[in-house]
Amino acid sequence: MSRARQYGLIIALLVCGAVSLAPWSADEERGGEGDEVPRGRAAGVTSMATDGALPGPSSYGRQRPLDGRPASLESIRDQATRYLFAIRDGRTVEVTWVQAVLRNPATAVAVLGDFVDDDSARVRRETLALSAHAAARSTDSKLRQGVVATLVGALDDPESMVRQTVERDLLLFSPEDFSESAVDQIAVLAAAEKPGFAIVRVAGLATKPRLRPRLETIAAAEPGSGRGDGLGYFRTAQWAAKLGLSRLGDSEQALGIAERVASEPSDVVRVTMLLEDLAFAQHDVTLASLRGYLESDASFPASLDCAPRTRWAQHALDALARWTPGFPVERRRSVREYDDQMVDTALEWISEEQNRERRSKDSSNA
């Protein structure tokens, strides 16, 4: 067996293993064949922060509102108190009441605010996760900004479990949800001598021009080792900074990102993980790369553990649906739910966007 083939198999095992064992998160794998719920959810789920109980985010995580009659403030406060006390004590509890929380985001966030500074790290983590998912389903811009500010304030929590949850759940929000004060806090954290991948990725998500100088400095630095999940360089602060600069319109960085993703030898890593980075980069160069995957007939074999018999076009659709504002295809619970008609819709939309970009450039050069 060639060395390249051995490398590809090792990476596939690492990535598929990491995907299938990870709790539901903003970076979740999008469900196996026949899955009725996101991977990681089970009966008797014990924690919103670690097990999850909800479908993944649509574009920018702006979750679909749930139907149902609103619960009273007293009801939500009573259920939240009992639930979080059980979390504090390490007892197993069901989270069926979370549906009521999500139907009443403003009330839920107000109630949960009493627990944000709890002495228990488990309670803080759960409170922040619930607040994030509730706000992500709200159309109230002030509520969303307020929760984002709370999450950003917890990025320096002394407990890593809290920080990791906050870093994950900030990805549920869009750039307009980051107030100037929240960006100030992100700038301070990103100014650390060696900021981590997650912090720099959040800085990139905020898409604020005043963060550009710091992102440029990080992008030019020597990359760290990344995290040990088979993604290596693609989970370094340097890579995250390049993605952020692409979002700010840096064509050189966008081209480098597209070339680096294209050169990744593992199909599993490139398609199931890195297409999301191409979509996150939000540049016409990376959009053109994603178009190539939408037009591809390639698919994974049945023998692949983490994404058997899924088409590359379906993964490209999922990445675009998650990260692209105004994208015409709504994000699905599983990549298998994307069909040929959705692919055609996406290709038509991309053609229109590319034509609009050409006309804009021609007009500027005239």
Summary of the structure (lengths in Angstrom):
residues: 366
radius of gyration: 20.5
end to end distance: 56.1
largest distance: 68.0
contacts: 1186
relative contact order: 0.10
helix: 62%
strand: 1%
